[in-house]
Amino acid sequence: MTDFADQPLLIEPAQLASRLNAPGLILVDLTNAQRYAEGHIPGAHFVEPKRTQFGQPPAPGLLPSKEQLEQLFSELGHHPDATYVVYDDEGGGWAGRFIWMLDMIGHTRYHFLNGGLIAWLEDIGTLSTEIPPVAQQSLSLTLHETPNATREYILSRLGAEDLVIWDARSPEEYRGEKVQAQKAGHIPGAVNFEWTAGMDPQRGMRMRSDLQQQLTALGITPDKEIITHCQTHRRSGFTYVAAKVLGYPRIKAYAGSWGEWGNHPDTPVER
């Protein structure tokens, strides 16, 4: 097999290694410029993580403009039949955010490399310094709002029995002890499960095998709509894709995250 048609959303380094020459593969590296230059998975295109965010306060985690997205994806050679494999070197925050972006442009042919570059180095080890060419094409994208939860949407859903807000920040931020905005605390009713708690450092930062049980114990269950966030929707990139890997049918990301909620005058907060 050389394609990804039979592969799950979450793939292992060995599954990727045997398919690096698959037609239509767009492999995306979201580490950093220096690390990419020193060596990356063969064939990977580097995407500066900041290009996945709007970047303006108070809510820098919002989606980039349509024009910025079209520029980024045109450079990658995006096309409807492309298959993306996405990785980073931090356990999956940036990679998960990129998958959320793919959902936002309506492209569902993608895979998340379990453990990212860390697991790849442990299992495969092969790196390259060759840089693939930047594509030159004109591209028009259609944005889809379903994967995104706005501040207004969350306010309209607060208190609903079938809603869980998954706060991926640290417990200190959640409790209001570490202040990252004008307001401290969390969205009323939100459940805190820090993003790194879903990773297994003994297995190359792969997704924990018991993650489903951990989430079920907290009431983060697939029968509910899940809205996940952090400060800028970077850490919650991992929790977004984790819920998708587990088969949760209704998962949204709040891209504004605490950067927006904690700085808005009319948002309720709990501590």
Buried (B, 14 or more C-beta within 10 A) or exposed (E): EEEBEEBEBBBBBEBBBEBBEBEBBBBBBBBBEEBBEEBBBBBBBBBEBEBBBBBEEBBBBBBBEEEBBBEBBBBBBBEEEBBBBBBBBBBBBBBBBBBBBBBBBEBEBBBBBBBBBBBBBBBBEEBEEEEBEEBEEEBEBEBEEEBBBBBEEBBEBBEEEEBBBBBBBBEEBBBBEEEBBEBBBBBEBBBBBBBBEBBBEEBBBBBBEEBBEEBEEEEBBBEBBBBBBBBBBBBBBBBBBBBBBBEBEBBBBBBBBBBBBBBBEEBEBEE
